[in-house]
Amino acid sequence: MTEYFTITRTLRAPRELVFDAITKSEHFAVWFGTAAVSVPQDSLTMDVRPGGAFRAVMMLPEGNRIDWAGEYQVVEPPSHLAMTLTDQPDDDAGLPVLFDLEEVDGGTKLTIRQDRSDFTDDQVAATIAGYNAFVDDIEHVLETMQRS
């Protein structure tokens, strides 16, 4: 049985807007990896449909890069997105990552779940911290989107 770790946050935006922030490349490039990291738009492929490919290059501040890849498995706008994600695209198909968006008073409850796989407790804690940083930046993206 698959064991997932989870983060949940409520965002002050309609879920259609949150879904767009997660699935549109111009927004994704801003929040993926947090403000400390660059994701060049020309490195980003997001074919957001079942079976569609995901690819991105994350440029780290010290000059290193991480190549990300995955495949969209389930796309149900604006409530659910399931994909695989790996930072070893030549060796690994990736782990399932699930995004659920639920309308709640004052906005959208975003729940992100990832397969724990063989992660150590420290790796899980670091990944959760990374997802929380992503969601911090998604909030900034949503503020910008709502002002437009």
QUIDA-V309234 format. One record per helix or strand. SS is the DSSP state (a for helix, b for strand). FROM is the first residue (numbers start at 1). TO is the last residue. Records with the same first field share a line. If there is no record, write none. Layout:
SS=FROM-TO / FROM-TO
This chain:
b=4-11 / 38-38 / 45-46 / 53-59 / 65-76 / 80-86 / 95-104 / 107-115
a=15-23 / 25-31 / 41-43 / 121-147
